[in-house]
Amino acid sequence: MVKFSFLILLSLFMVFAGINHFRNPDFYLKMMPPYLPFHLELVYLSGLIEVLCGVLLLLPKTKAWGAWLCIITFIAVYPANIYMAQNPNLFPDIPEKGLYIRLPFQFLFIYWAYLFTKKESS
């Protein structure tokens, strides 16, 4: 029951984070490292992928795929998190310490998703 609760929580986290890319794209645009092209398109694409992750996690047949997609997504957005920490002036509403503290949490998110990569035995 605890593992199921964590699955639901991760799914909701991903869906709401993904939807927020469409509701507040300007915040995510500030996170984009300058060396990446197509900033707005990548913001929308990452939001769509996050929503997809959350949905895939909820379906028993696609749960493992959703978990792996979450892991790939967490790794893919890590450079944006580093960019945020290196440019705290772009995020005045977030304490600078918070920008650095969140970096290791990305590895916890990866582990959290990894817990759901195995198919359940029937």
PyMOL commands that set and color helices and strands:
alter all, ss='L'
color gray80, all
select helices_A, chain A and resi 2-23+25-31+39-58+63-86+88-90+96-114
alter helices_A, ss='H'
color red, helices_A
deselect
rebuild
show_as cartoon
